[in-house]
Amino acid sequence: MSGNQARSRTVYIGNLDERVTDRVLYDILIQAGRVVDLIIPKDRETDRPKGFAFAEYESEEIADYAIRLFSGLVTLYNRTLRFGFSGQDKSSSSTS
Amino acid sequence: EVKLREMKPGMLSQELKDALGMPEGAPPPWLINMQRYGPPPSYPSLKIPGLNAPIPHGALFGYHPGGWGKPPVDDQG
């Protein structure tokens, strides 16, 4: 695990099978805390999910808790999801 | 963007249990970590089986497949 990632309220979820529905992912994520926003990007041409998602929690603390809670333990369609800080908060100070 | 619904944490839908491959009576896979890190800070009053609420009838604590992890301890440890 990379400990250098900037903390943020937004969690990156990777290794998502395309059969994972919005609802299932959301229902998992809210077990750690209230989800303010959930984005599951789709490929513009094929309309298929890209295999990752971003979930915004209410605070960095809760995002950190969610990452620790779920990492390595959530397997959907034989794929273990990856969790990490996305560093994509709108409000957090960026390197720009 | 996904439309956000009012869902109850602590309760898992059958669809979710199926997706996770949870056998009947088994805990969610993250229960072990909730026992380690504490209950979700967002939901201070939530009752979670295996954490601060009883586990289902017939379920057992322990780390075997389907086990509910660490038994709760009282104030004395």
Backbone of each chain as nested JSON, in Angstrom:
{
  "chains": [
    {"id": "A", "residues": [
      {"number": 1, "name": "MET", "atoms": {"N": [0.833, -1.193, 0.0], "CA": [0.0, 0.0, 0.0], "C": [0.868, 1.243, 0.0]}},
      {"number": 2, "name": "SER", "atoms": {"N": [0.518, 2.214, -0.749], "CA": [1.319, 3.423, -0.805], "C": [0.856, 4.382, 0.287]}},
      {"number": 3, "name": "GLY", "atoms": {"N": [1.742, 4.715, 1.171], "CA": [1.384, 5.61, 2.251], "C": [1.571, 7.064, 1.868]}},
      {"number": 4, "name": "ASN", "atoms": {"N": [1.994, 7.303, 0.653], "CA": [2.291, 8.67, 0.242], "C": [1.106, 9.383, -0.376]}},
      {"number": 5, "name": "GLN", "atoms": {"N": [0.03, 8.639, -0.592], "CA": [-1.103, 9.264, -1.25], "C": [-1.68, 10.371, -0.374]}},
      {"number": 6, "name": "ALA", "atoms": {"N": [-2.045, 11.449, -0.996], "CA": [-2.657, 12.543, -0.255], "C": [-3.989, 12.069, 0.309]}},
      {"number": 7, "name": "ARG", "atoms": {"N": [-4.253, 12.46, 1.509], "CA": [-5.55, 12.14, 2.085], "C": [-6.598, 13.045, 1.464]}},
      {"number": 8, "name": "SER", "atoms": {"N": [-7.754, 12.486, 1.243], "CA": [-8.837, 13.292, 0.714], "C": [-10.143, 12.639, 1.12]}},
      {"number": 9, "name": "ARG", "atoms": {"N": [-11.226, 13.301, 0.789], "CA": [-12.535, 12.733, 1.117], "C": [-12.973, 11.727, 0.069]}},
      {"number": 10, "name": "THR", "atoms": {"N": [-12.261, 11.651, -1.026], "CA": [-12.692, 10.818, -2.131], "C": [-11.858, 9.544, -2.215]}},
      {"number": 11, "name": "VAL", "atoms": {"N": [-12.573, 8.434, -2.316], "CA": [-11.941, 7.12, -2.359], "C": [-12.013, 6.585, -3.784]}},
      {"number": 12, "name": "TYR", "atoms": {"N": [-10.89, 6.078, -4.242], "CA": [-10.841, 5.397, -5.534], "C": [-11.126, 3.915, -5.311]}},
      {"number": 13, "name": "ILE", "atoms": {"N": [-11.986, 3.355, -6.141], "CA": [-12.281, 1.927, -6.075], "C": [-11.9, 1.328, -7.421]}},
      {"number": 14, "name": "GLY", "atoms": {"N": [-10.996, 0.376, -7.397], "CA": [-10.536, -0.204, -8.646], "C": [-10.787, -1.701, -8.734]}},
      {"number": 15, "name": "ASN", "atoms": {"N": [-10.499, -2.259, -9.908], "CA": [-10.688, -3.68, -10.212], "C": [-12.157, -4.089, -10.168]}},
      {"number": 16, "name": "LEU", "atoms": {"N": [-13.012, -3.2, -10.639], "CA": [-14.451, -3.466, -10.651], "C": [-14.837, -4.267, -11.889]}},
      {"number": 17, "name": "ASP", "atoms": {"N": [-15.507, -5.365, -11.673], "CA": [-16.085, -6.102, -12.793], "C": [-17.233, -5.271, -13.38]}},
      {"number": 18, "name": "GLU", "atoms": {"N": [-17.421, -5.33, -14.66], "CA": [-18.463, -4.489, -15.255], "C": [-19.883, -4.926, -14.875]}},
      {"number": 19, "name": "ARG", "atoms": {"N": [-19.993, -6.13, -14.306], "CA": [-21.324, -6.568, -13.868], "C": [-21.725, -5.974, -12.518]}},
      {"number": 20, "name": "VAL", "atoms": {"N": [-20.777, -5.35, -11.828], "CA": [-21.108, -4.759, -10.533], "C": [-22.048, -3.573, -10.747]}},
      {"number": 21, "name": "THR", "atoms": {"N": [-23.21, -3.633, -10.14], "CA": [-24.193, -2.567, -10.346], "C": [-23.908, -1.392, -9.412]}},
      {"number": 22, "name": "ASP", "atoms": {"N": [-24.424, -0.238, -9.821], "CA": [-24.322, 0.961, -8.982], "C": [-24.847, 0.672, -7.587]}},
      {"number": 23, "name": "ARG", "atoms": {"N": [-25.947, -0.019, -7.551], "CA": [-26.625, -0.243, -6.288], "C": [-25.789, -1.099, -5.349]}},
      {"number": 24, "name": "VAL", "atoms": {"N": [-25.215, -2.17, -5.888], "CA": [-24.395, -3.047, -5.048], "C": [-23.179, -2.286, -4.52]}},
      {"number": 25, "name": "LEU", "atoms": {"N": [-22.539, -1.538, -5.381], "CA": [-21.363, -0.797, -4.939], "C": [-21.74, 0.234, -3.879]}},
      {"number": 26, "name": "TYR", "atoms": {"N": [-22.825, 0.945, -4.128], "CA": [-23.283, 1.944, -3.166], "C": [-23.63, 1.303, -1.818]}},
      {"number": 27, "name": "ASP", "atoms": {"N": [-24.314, 0.174, -1.881], "CA": [-24.716, -0.497, -0.638], "C": [-23.501, -0.949, 0.174]}},
      {"number": 28, "name": "ILE", "atoms": {"N": [-22.429, -1.303, -0.495], "CA": [-21.193, -1.645, 0.219], "C": [-20.592, -0.391, 0.841]}},
      {"number": 29, "name": "LEU", "atoms": {"N": [-20.455, 0.644, 0.033], "CA": [-19.73, 1.838, 0.473], "C": [-20.378, 2.516, 1.67]}},
      {"number": 30, "name": "ILE", "atoms": {"N": [-21.715, 2.498, 1.721], "CA": [-22.375, 3.189, 2.833], "C": [-22.222, 2.44, 4.154]}},
      {"number": 31, "name": "GLN", "atoms": {"N": [-21.723, 1.219, 4.115], "CA": [-21.486, 0.522, 5.379], "C": [-20.381, 1.23, 6.178]}},
      {"number": 32, "name": "ALA", "atoms": {"N": [-19.522, 1.971, 5.506], "CA": [-18.438, 2.678, 6.186], "C": [-18.839, 4.091, 6.581]}},
      {"number": 33, "name": "GLY", "atoms": {"N": [-19.792, 4.669, 5.896], "CA": [-20.197, 6.035, 6.19], "C": [-21.062, 6.577, 5.07]}},
      {"number": 34, "name": "ARG", "atoms": {"N": [-21.651, 7.744, 5.315], "CA": [-22.522, 8.327, 4.286], "C": [-21.717, 8.691, 3.051]}},
      {"number": 35, "name": "VAL", "atoms": {"N": [-22.279, 8.322, 1.913], "CA": [-21.622, 8.62, 0.644], "C": [-22.263, 9.872, 0.057]}},
      {"number": 36, "name": "VAL", "atoms": {"N": [-21.454, 10.893, -0.147], "CA": [-21.953, 12.158, -0.672], "C": [-22.131, 12.067, -2.183]}},
      {"number": 37, "name": "ASP", "atoms": {"N": [-21.21, 11.361, -2.832], "CA": [-21.267, 11.275, -4.288], "C": [-20.596, 9.977, -4.719]}},
      {"number": 38, "name": "LEU", "atoms": {"N": [-21.146, 9.366, -5.751], "CA": [-20.546, 8.146, -6.3], "C": [-20.522, 8.266, -7.82]}},
      {"number": 39, "name": "ILE", "atoms": {"N": [-19.345, 8.132, -8.363], "CA": [-19.205, 8.256, -9.819], "C": [-18.581, 6.976, -10.357]}},
      {"number": 40, "name": "ILE", "atoms": {"N": [-19.259, 6.353, -11.304], "CA": [-18.745, 5.154, -11.957], "C": [-18.592, 5.496, -13.44]}},
      {"number": 41, "name": "PRO", "atoms": {"N": [-17.404, 5.921, -13.847], "CA": [-17.249, 6.404, -15.229], "C": [-17.491, 5.3, -16.258]}},
      {"number": 42, "name": "LYS", "atoms": {"N": [-18.121, 5.714, -17.356], "CA": [-18.343, 4.784, -18.463], "C": [-17.568, 5.25, -19.684]}},
      {"number": 43, "name": "ASP", "atoms": {"N": [-17.204, 4.278, -20.479], "CA": [-16.554, 4.604, -21.745], "C": [-17.575, 5.281, -22.664]}},
      {"number": 44, "name": "ARG", "atoms": {"N": [-17.191, 6.404, -23.226], "CA": [-18.151, 7.187, -23.994], "C": [-18.601, 6.457, -25.258]}},
      {"number": 45, "name": "GLU", "atoms": {"N": [-17.716, 5.655, -25.825], "CA": [-18.072, 5.0, -27.085], "C": [-18.817, 3.694, -26.874]}},
      {"number": 46, "name": "THR", "atoms": {"N": [-18.332, 2.896, -25.932], "CA": [-18.961, 1.59, -25.754], "C": [-20.062, 1.622, -24.71]}},
      {"number": 47, "name": "ASP", "atoms": {"N": [-20.125, 2.69, -23.905], "CA": [-21.079, 2.809, -22.812], "C": [-20.873, 1.731, -21.735]}},
      {"number": 48, "name": "ARG", "atoms": {"N": [-19.694, 1.138, -21.735], "CA": [-19.412, 0.141, -20.694], "C": [-18.576, 0.771, -19.589]}},
      {"number": 49, "name": "PRO", "atoms": {"N": [-18.793, 0.284, -18.353], "CA": [-18.042, 0.867, -17.241], "C": [-16.542, 0.654, -17.408]}},
      {"number": 50, "name": "LYS", "atoms": {"N": [-15.781, 1.618, -16.919], "CA": [-14.34, 1.566, -17.122], "C": [-13.617, 0.696, -16.099]}},
      {"number": 51, "name": "GLY", "atoms": {"N": [-14.337, 0.223, -15.101], "CA": [-13.702, -0.686, -14.146], "C": [-13.208, -0.012, -12.875]}},
      {"number": 52, "name": "PHE", "atoms": {"N": [-13.587, 1.245, -12.698], "CA": [-13.245, 1.898, -11.442], "C": [-14.329, 2.905, -11.096]}},
      {"number": 53, "name": "ALA", "atoms": {"N": [-14.245, 3.409, -9.874], "CA": [-15.258, 4.347, -9.398], "C": [-14.637, 5.278, -8.377]}},
      {"number": 54, "name": "PHE", "atoms": {"N": [-15.344, 6.37, -8.114], "CA": [-14.926, 7.318, -7.085], "C": [-16.094, 7.556, -6.136]}},
      {"number": 55, "name": "ALA", "atoms": {"N": [-15.812, 7.424, -4.858], "CA": [-16.845, 7.672, -3.853], "C": [-16.372, 8.799, -2.947]}},
      {"number": 56, "name": "GLU", "atoms": {"N": [-17.223, 9.796, -2.793], "CA": [-16.88, 10.902, -1.899], "C": [-17.608, 10.721, -0.578]}},
      {"number": 57, "name": "TYR", "atoms": {"N": [-16.833, 10.737, 0.503], "CA": [-17.414, 10.655, 1.845], "C": [-17.47, 12.048, 2.454]}},
      {"number": 58, "name": "GLU", "atoms": {"N": [-17.994, 12.112, 3.68], "CA": [-18.197, 13.42, 4.314], "C": [-16.907, 14.039, 4.839]}},
      {"number": 59, "name": "SER", "atoms": {"N": [-15.904, 13.207, 5.108], "CA": [-14.661, 13.75, 5.656], "C": [-13.495, 12.839, 5.287]}},
      {"number": 60, "name": "GLU", "atoms": {"N": [-12.298, 13.361, 5.428], "CA": [-11.094, 12.555, 5.215], "C": [-11.054, 11.376, 6.169]}},
      {"number": 61, "name": "GLU", "atoms": {"N": [-11.476, 11.645, 7.397], "CA": [-11.447, 10.606, 8.418], "C": [-12.287, 9.4, 7.995]}},
      {"number": 62, "name": "ILE", "atoms": {"N": [-13.461, 9.691, 7.451], "CA": [-14.353, 8.596, 7.066], "C": [-13.84, 7.901, 5.803]}},
      {"number": 63, "name": "ALA", "atoms": {"N": [-13.265, 8.663, 4.901], "CA": [-12.661, 8.05, 3.711], "C": [-11.534, 7.101, 4.126]}},
      {"number": 64, "name": "ASP", "atoms": {"N": [-10.736, 7.535, 5.073], "CA": [-9.637, 6.712, 5.569], "C": [-10.176, 5.441, 6.239]}},
      {"number": 65, "name": "TYR", "atoms": {"N": [-11.229, 5.609, 6.999], "CA": [-11.854, 4.459, 7.65], "C": [-12.372, 3.471, 6.595]}},
      {"number": 66, "name": "ALA", "atoms": {"N": [-13.02, 3.981, 5.563], "CA": [-13.572, 3.116, 4.516], "C": [-12.457, 2.33, 3.823]}},
      {"number": 67, "name": "ILE", "atoms": {"N": [-11.356, 2.995, 3.539], "CA": [-10.246, 2.312, 2.865], "C": [-9.704, 1.191, 3.749]}},
      {"number": 68, "name": "ARG", "atoms": {"N": [-9.522, 1.489, 5.032], "CA": [-9.014, 0.447, 5.936], "C": [-10.031, -0.671, 6.115]}},
      {"number": 69, "name": "LEU", "atoms": {"N": [-11.3, -0.292, 6.14], "CA": [-12.349, -1.286, 6.377], "C": [-12.448, -2.294, 5.232]}},
      {"number": 70, "name": "PHE", "atoms": {"N": [-12.373, -1.807, 4.013], "CA": [-12.692, -2.648, 2.863], "C": [-11.473, -3.277, 2.176]}},
      {"number": 71, "name": "SER", "atoms": {"N": [-10.3, -2.705, 2.37], "CA": [-9.156, -3.138, 1.57], "C": [-8.896, -4.629, 1.716]}},
      {"number": 72, "name": "GLY", "atoms": {"N": [-8.842, -5.296, 0.584], "CA": [-8.506, -6.715, 0.558], "C": [-9.642, -7.657, 0.914]}},
      {"number": 73, "name": "LEU", "atoms": {"N": [-10.787, -7.106, 1.296], "CA": [-11.849, -7.962, 1.837], "C": [-13.089, -8.05, 0.96]}},
      {"number": 74, "name": "VAL", "atoms": {"N": [-13.194, -7.181, -0.026], "CA": [-14.423, -7.15, -0.812], "C": [-14.157, -7.748, -2.183]}},
      {"number": 75, "name": "THR", "atoms": {"N": [-14.744, -8.91, -2.426], "CA": [-14.534, -9.6, -3.692], "C": [-15.873, -9.761, -4.396]}},
      {"number": 76, "name": "LEU", "atoms": {"N": [-15.965, -9.204, -5.607], "CA": [-17.187, -9.3, -6.403], "C": [-16.827, -9.933, -7.744]}},
      {"number": 77, "name": "TYR", "atoms": {"N": [-17.553, -10.972, -8.103], "CA": [-17.27, -11.706, -9.338], "C": [-15.795, -12.125, -9.409]}},
      {"number": 78, "name": "ASN", "atoms": {"N": [-15.311, -12.657, -8.301], "CA": [-13.941, -13.172, -8.212], "C": [-12.864, -12.116, -8.403]}},
      {"number": 79, "name": "ARG", "atoms": {"N": [-13.22, -10.861, -8.262], "CA": [-12.209, -9.804, -8.334], "C": [-12.228, -9.012, -7.036]}},
      {"number": 80, "name": "THR", "atoms": {"N": [-11.064, -8.939, -6.397], "CA": [-10.967, -8.207, -5.141], "C": [-10.795, -6.718, -5.433]}},
      {"number": 81, "name": "LEU", "atoms": {"N": [-11.705, -5.937, -4.911], "CA": [-11.681, -4.51, -5.199], "C": [-10.479, -3.848, -4.531]}},
      {"number": 82, "name": "ARG", "atoms": {"N": [-9.967, -2.823, -5.191], "CA": [-8.87, -2.032, -4.623], "C": [-9.418, -0.697, -4.129]}},
      {"number": 83, "name": "PHE", "atoms": {"N": [-8.91, -0.272, -2.98], "CA": [-9.372, 0.984, -2.382], "C": [-8.188, 1.877, -2.074]}},
      {"number": 84, "name": "GLY", "atoms": {"N": [-8.311, 3.15, -2.357], "CA": [-7.255, 4.092, -2.019], "C": [-7.767, 5.515, -2.127]}},
      {"number": 85, "name": "PHE", "atoms": {"N": [-7.016, 6.444, -1.551], "CA": [-7.382, 7.854, -1.714], "C": [-7.224, 8.235, -3.176]}},
      {"number": 86, "name": "SER", "atoms": {"N": [-8.169, 8.985, -3.687], "CA": [-8.079, 9.363, -5.101], "C": [-7.31, 10.657, -5.281]}},
      {"number": 87, "name": "GLY", "atoms": {"N": [-7.252, 11.497, -4.272], "CA": [-6.582, 12.779, -4.436], "C": [-7.292, 13.682, -5.417]}},
      {"number": 88, "name": "GLN", "atoms": {"N": [-8.576, 13.451, -5.594], "CA": [-9.318, 14.237, -6.587], "C": [-10.382, 15.119, -5.968]}},
      {"number": 89, "name": "ASP", "atoms": {"N": [-10.225, 15.42, -4.714], "CA": [-11.2, 16.307, -4.09], "C": [-11.249, 17.642, -4.8]}},
      {"number": 90, "name": "LYS", "atoms": {"N": [-12.431, 18.127, -4.947], "CA": [-12.575, 19.468, -5.533], "C": [-11.983, 20.506, -4.583]}},
      {"number": 91, "name": "SER", "atoms": {"N": [-12.194, 20.283, -3.293], "CA": [-11.856, 21.337, -2.328], "C": [-10.427, 21.232, -1.804]}},
      {"number": 92, "name": "SER", "atoms": {"N": [-9.848, 20.025, -1.855], "CA": [-8.532, 19.873, -1.241], "C": [-7.473, 20.603, -2.055]}},
      {"number": 93, "name": "SER", "atoms": {"N": [-6.465, 21.066, -1.375], "CA": [-5.427, 21.821, -2.07], "C": [-4.642, 20.885, -2.971]}},
      {"number": 94, "name": "SER", "atoms": {"N": [-4.486, 21.248, -4.203], "CA": [-3.783, 20.405, -5.152], "C": [-2.382, 20.954, -5.38]}},
      {"number": 95, "name": "THR", "atoms": {"N": [-1.642, 20.296, -6.254], "CA": [-0.255, 20.69, -6.487], "C": [-0.153, 21.846, -7.468]}},
      {"number": 96, "name": "SER", "atoms": {"N": [-1.274, 22.269, -8.01], "CA": [-1.211, 23.292, -9.04], "C": [-0.774, 24.633, -8.454]}}
    ]},
    {"id": "B", "residues": [
      {"number": 1, "name": "GLU", "atoms": {"N": [-23.422, 9.813, -12.737], "CA": [-23.697, 9.991, -11.311], "C": [-24.839, 9.083, -10.887]}},
      {"number": 2, "name": "VAL", "atoms": {"N": [-24.665, 8.496, -9.735], "CA": [-25.663, 7.565, -9.238], "C": [-26.632, 8.303, -8.342]}},
      {"number": 3, "name": "LYS", "atoms": {"N": [-27.885, 8.001, -8.507], "CA": [-28.871, 8.6, -7.616], "C": [-28.71, 7.984, -6.232]}},
      {"number": 4, "name": "LEU", "atoms": {"N": [-28.533, 8.827, -5.259], "CA": [-28.276, 8.334, -3.913], "C": [-29.607, 8.102, -3.196]}},
      {"number": 5, "name": "ARG", "atoms": {"N": [-29.673, 6.962, -2.582], "CA": [-30.886, 6.601, -1.875], "C": [-30.616, 6.59, -0.376]}},
      {"number": 6, "name": "GLU", "atoms": {"N": [-31.68, 6.67, 0.351], "CA": [-31.548, 6.479, 1.788], "C": [-31.5, 4.987, 2.06]}},
      {"number": 7, "name": "MET", "atoms": {"N": [-30.301, 4.49, 2.276], "CA": [-30.152, 3.071, 2.571], "C": [-29.736, 2.934, 4.013]}},
      {"number": 8, "name": "LYS", "atoms": {"N": [-30.099, 1.808, 4.579], "CA": [-29.718, 1.571, 5.957], "C": [-28.393, 0.84, 6.017]}},
      {"number": 9, "name": "PRO", "atoms": {"N": [-27.384, 1.444, 6.617], "CA": [-26.149, 0.694, 6.838], "C": [-26.398, -0.39, 7.874]}},
      {"number": 10, "name": "GLY", "atoms": {"N": [-25.579, -1.402, 7.845], "CA": [-25.767, -2.507, 8.778], "C": [-26.684, -3.576, 8.219]}},
      {"number": 11, "name": "MET", "atoms": {"N": [-27.612, -3.162, 7.344], "CA": [-28.502, -4.119, 6.696], "C": [-27.993, -4.365, 5.282]}},
      {"number": 12, "name": "LEU", "atoms": {"N": [-27.842, -5.617, 4.926], "CA": [-27.385, -5.925, 3.578], "C": [-28.534, -6.491, 2.771]}},
      {"number": 13, "name": "SER", "atoms": {"N": [-28.706, -5.972, 1.571], "CA": [-29.762, -6.482, 0.7], "C": [-29.393, -7.892, 0.228]}},
      {"number": 14, "name": "GLN", "atoms": {"N": [-30.398, -8.625, -0.175], "CA": [-30.129, -9.976, -0.697], "C": [-29.263, -9.904, -1.948]}},
      {"number": 15, "name": "GLU", "atoms": {"N": [-29.51, -8.876, -2.756], "CA": [-28.694, -8.68, -3.959], "C": [-27.221, -8.525, -3.596]}},
      {"number": 16, "name": "LEU", "atoms": {"N": [-26.977, -7.78, -2.519], "CA": [-25.593, -7.56, -2.101], "C": [-24.982, -8.835, -1.534]}},
      {"number": 17, "name": "LYS", "atoms": {"N": [-25.748, -9.559, -0.734], "CA": [-25.23, -10.823, -0.192], "C": [-24.873, -11.792, -1.313]}},
      {"number": 18, "name": "ASP", "atoms": {"N": [-25.717, -11.817, -2.324], "CA": [-25.439, -12.695, -3.468], "C": [-24.166, -12.256, -4.191]}},
      {"number": 19, "name": "ALA", "atoms": {"N": [-24.027, -10.945, -4.376], "CA": [-22.863, -10.436, -5.095], "C": [-21.572, -10.736, -4.334]}},
      {"number": 20, "name": "LEU", "atoms": {"N": [-21.652, -10.671, -3.012], "CA": [-20.476, -10.937, -2.19], "C": [-20.245, -12.427, -1.971]}},
      {"number": 21, "name": "GLY", "atoms": {"N": [-21.219, -13.234, -2.383], "CA": [-21.116, -14.673, -2.156], "C": [-21.182, -15.037, -0.685]}},
      {"number": 22, "name": "MET", "atoms": {"N": [-21.959, -14.261, 0.083], "CA": [-22.084, -14.528, 1.517], "C": [-23.057, -15.669, 1.761]}},
      {"number": 23, "name": "PRO", "atoms": {"N": [-22.6, -16.748, 2.4], "CA": [-23.537, -17.81, 2.752], "C": [-24.552, -17.323, 3.783]}},
      {"number": 24, "name": "GLU", "atoms": {"N": [-25.665, -17.995, 3.874], "CA": [-26.687, -17.655, 4.858], "C": [-26.083, -17.69, 6.26]}},
      {"number": 25, "name": "GLY", "atoms": {"N": [-26.292, -16.627, 7.02], "CA": [-25.809, -16.604, 8.393], "C": [-24.366, -16.179, 8.55]}},
      {"number": 26, "name": "ALA", "atoms": {"N": [-23.665, -15.911, 7.441], "CA": [-22.272, -15.47, 7.53], "C": [-22.232, -13.949, 7.712]}},
      {"number": 27, "name": "PRO", "atoms": {"N": [-21.176, -13.439, 8.328], "CA": [-21.054, -11.985, 8.496], "C": [-20.558, -11.338, 7.22]}},
      {"number": 28, "name": "PRO", "atoms": {"N": [-20.753, -10.024, 7.087], "CA": [-20.13, -9.344, 5.95], "C": [-18.615, -9.425, 6.085]}},
      {"number": 29, "name": "PRO", "atoms": {"N": [-17.897, -9.435, 4.972], "CA": [-16.446, -9.645, 5.03], "C": [-15.704, -8.581, 5.828]}},
      {"number": 30, "name": "TRP", "atoms": {"N": [-16.281, -7.379, 5.972], "CA": [-15.57, -6.296, 6.666], "C": [-15.831, -6.296, 8.172]}},
      {"number": 31, "name": "LEU", "atoms": {"N": [-16.625, -7.258, 8.675], "CA": [-16.899, -7.263, 10.12], "C": [-15.607, -7.36, 10.935]}},
      {"number": 32, "name": "ILE", "atoms": {"N": [-14.696, -8.211, 10.475], "CA": [-13.428, -8.397, 11.195], "C": [-12.714, -7.048, 11.356]}},
      {"number": 33, "name": "ASN", "atoms": {"N": [-12.75, -6.241, 10.313], "CA": [-12.092, -4.938, 10.398], "C": [-12.881, -3.947, 11.253]}},
      {"number": 34, "name": "MET", "atoms": {"N": [-14.202, -4.082, 11.272], "CA": [-14.975, -3.232, 12.184], "C": [-14.639, -3.57, 13.631]}},
      {"number": 35, "name": "GLN", "atoms": {"N": [-14.397, -4.847, 13.904], "CA": [-14.015, -5.246, 15.251], "C": [-12.624, -4.693, 15.583]}},
      {"number": 36, "name": "ARG", "atoms": {"N": [-11.807, -4.543, 14.569], "CA": [-10.441, -4.046, 14.776], "C": [-10.409, -2.513, 14.882]}},
      {"number": 37, "name": "TYR", "atoms": {"N": [-11.121, -1.844, 13.995], "CA": [-11.017, -0.381, 13.917], "C": [-12.152, 0.348, 14.614]}},
      {"number": 38, "name": "GLY", "atoms": {"N": [-13.155, -0.399, 15.031], "CA": [-14.282, 0.25, 15.675], "C": [-15.42, 0.471, 14.7]}},
      {"number": 39, "name": "PRO", "atoms": {"N": [-16.59, 0.815, 15.229], "CA": [-17.765, 1.008, 14.366], "C": [-17.599, 2.241, 13.49]}},
      {"number": 40, "name": "PRO", "atoms": {"N": [-18.394, 2.342, 12.425], "CA": [-18.277, 3.478, 11.514], "C": [-18.506, 4.795, 12.242]}},
      {"number": 41, "name": "PRO", "atoms": {"N": [-17.596, 5.749, 12.132], "CA": [-17.76, 7.021, 12.844], "C": [-19.001, 7.803, 12.426]}},
      {"number": 42, "name": "SER", "atoms": {"N": [-19.499, 7.532, 11.223], "CA": [-20.688, 8.269, 10.759], "C": [-21.964, 7.866, 11.482]}},
      {"number": 43, "name": "TYR", "atoms": {"N": [-21.948, 6.66, 12.02], "CA": [-23.206, 6.121, 12.553], "C": [-23.024, 5.733, 14.017]}},
      {"number": 44, "name": "PRO", "atoms": {"N": [-22.916, 6.716, 14.899], "CA": [-22.587, 6.393, 16.297], "C": [-23.634, 5.524, 16.995]}},
      {"number": 45, "name": "SER", "atoms": {"N": [-24.871, 5.589, 16.558], "CA": [-25.893, 4.847, 17.286], "C": [-26.293, 3.548, 16.59]}},
      {"number": 46, "name": "LEU", "atoms": {"N": [-25.611, 3.225, 15.506], "CA": [-25.996, 2.042, 14.741], "C": [-25.646, 0.765, 15.487]}},
      {"number": 47, "name": "LYS", "atoms": {"N": [-26.581, -0.16, 15.496], "CA": [-26.321, -1.469, 16.091], "C": [-25.857, -2.43, 15.002]}},
      {"number": 48, "name": "ILE", "atoms": {"N": [-24.676, -2.999, 15.194], "CA": [-24.102, -3.884, 14.194], "C": [-23.886, -5.255, 14.815]}},
      {"number": 49, "name": "PRO", "atoms": {"N": [-24.525, -6.274, 14.268], "CA": [-24.325, -7.626, 14.822], "C": [-22.848, -8.009, 14.83]}},
      {"number": 50, "name": "GLY", "atoms": {"N": [-22.393, -8.555, 15.943], "CA": [-20.993, -8.946, 16.075], "C": [-20.119, -7.839, 16.613]}},
      {"number": 51, "name": "LEU", "atoms": {"N": [-20.693, -6.636, 16.71], "CA": [-19.908, -5.492, 17.192], "C": [-20.532, -4.979, 18.494]}},
      {"number": 52, "name": "ASN", "atoms": {"N": [-21.788, -4.549, 18.368], "CA": [-22.482, -4.06, 19.558], "C": [-23.92, -4.572, 19.589]}},
      {"number": 53, "name": "ALA", "atoms": {"N": [-24.158, -5.641, 18.855], "CA": [-25.48, -6.262, 18.82], "C": [-25.278, -7.77, 18.647]}},
      {"number": 54, "name": "PRO", "atoms": {"N": [-26.26, -8.551, 19.087], "CA": [-26.086, -10.011, 19.013], "C": [-25.942, -10.515, 17.579]}},
      {"number": 55, "name": "ILE", "atoms": {"N": [-25.205, -11.6, 17.431], "CA": [-25.078, -12.224, 16.12], "C": [-26.283, -13.136, 15.896]}},
      {"number": 56, "name": "PRO", "atoms": {"N": [-26.553, -13.512, 14.66], "CA": [-27.757, -14.307, 14.38], "C": [-27.775, -15.613, 15.163]}},
      {"number": 57, "name": "HIS", "atoms": {"N": [-28.982, -16.083, 15.414], "CA": [-29.151, -17.35, 16.101], "C": [-28.417, -18.448, 15.328]}},
      {"number": 58, "name": "GLY", "atoms": {"N": [-27.628, -19.23, 16.032], "CA": [-26.909, -20.325, 15.394], "C": [-25.541, -19.944, 14.852]}},
      {"number": 59, "name": "ALA", "atoms": {"N": [-25.247, -18.638, 14.796], "CA": [-23.931, -18.211, 14.296], "C": [-22.89, -18.338, 15.408]}},
      {"number": 60, "name": "LEU", "atoms": {"N": [-21.64, -18.481, 15.036], "CA": [-20.562, -18.674, 15.996], "C": [-19.472, -17.633, 15.793]}},
      {"number": 61, "name": "PHE", "atoms": {"N": [-18.88, -17.181, 16.92], "CA": [-17.683, -16.352, 16.82], "C": [-16.505, -17.219, 16.395]}},
      {"number": 62, "name": "GLY", "atoms": {"N": [-15.478, -16.577, 15.896], "CA": [-14.29, -17.318, 15.477], "C": [-13.877, -16.894, 14.09]}},
      {"number": 63, "name": "TYR", "atoms": {"N": [-12.764, -17.416, 13.638], "CA": [-12.201, -16.993, 12.356], "C": [-12.269, -18.097, 11.299]}},
      {"number": 64, "name": "HIS", "atoms": {"N": [-13.059, -19.117, 11.574], "CA": [-13.314, -20.136, 10.556], "C": [-14.233, -19.537, 9.488]}},
      {"number": 65, "name": "PRO", "atoms": {"N": [-14.357, -20.192, 8.332], "CA": [-15.28, -19.668, 7.308], "C": [-16.695, -19.531, 7.881]}},
      {"number": 66, "name": "GLY", "atoms": {"N": [-17.264, -18.359, 7.718], "CA": [-18.594, -18.117, 8.26], "C": [-18.587, -17.687, 9.711]}},
      {"number": 67, "name": "GLY", "atoms": {"N": [-17.4, -17.661, 10.343], "CA": [-17.307, -17.257, 11.744], "C": [-17.437, -15.758, 11.901]}},
      {"number": 68, "name": "TRP", "atoms": {"N": [-17.864, -15.34, 13.092], "CA": [-18.141, -13.922, 13.331], "C": [-17.011, -13.23, 14.077]}},
      {"number": 69, "name": "GLY", "atoms": {"N": [-15.795, -13.751, 13.959], "CA": [-14.629, -13.04, 14.468], "C": [-14.552, -12.993, 15.982]}},
      {"number": 70, "name": "LYS", "atoms": {"N": [-14.152, -11.832, 16.468], "CA": [-13.838, -11.668, 17.884], "C": [-15.115, -11.491, 18.711]}},
      {"number": 71, "name": "PRO", "atoms": {"N": [-15.271, -12.3, 19.757], "CA": [-16.442, -12.1, 20.625], "C": [-16.338, -10.758, 21.346]}},
      {"number": 72, "name": "PRO", "atoms": {"N": [-17.471, -10.118, 21.61], "CA": [-17.423, -8.845, 22.322], "C": [-16.893, -9.032, 23.736]}},
      {"number": 73, "name": "VAL", "atoms": {"N": [-16.215, -8.023, 24.232], "CA": [-15.727, -8.083, 25.611], "C": [-16.432, -6.997, 26.422]}},
      {"number": 74, "name": "ASP", "atoms": {"N": [-16.481, -7.195, 27.719], "CA": [-17.154, -6.201, 28.559], "C": [-16.132, -5.173, 29.053]}},
      {"number": 75, "name": "ASP", "atoms": {"N": [-16.55, -4.313, 29.957], "CA": [-15.677, -3.234, 30.438], "C": [-14.396, -3.76, 31.064]}},
      {"number": 76, "name": "GLN", "atoms": {"N": [-14.456, -4.982, 31.602], "CA": [-13.284, -5.536, 32.267], "C": [-12.288, -6.102, 31.245]}},
      {"number": 77, "name": "GLY", "atoms": {"N": [-12.631, -6.082, 29.991], "CA": [-11.757, -6.665, 28.981], "C": [-12.032, -8.141, 28.867]}}
    ]}
  ]
}
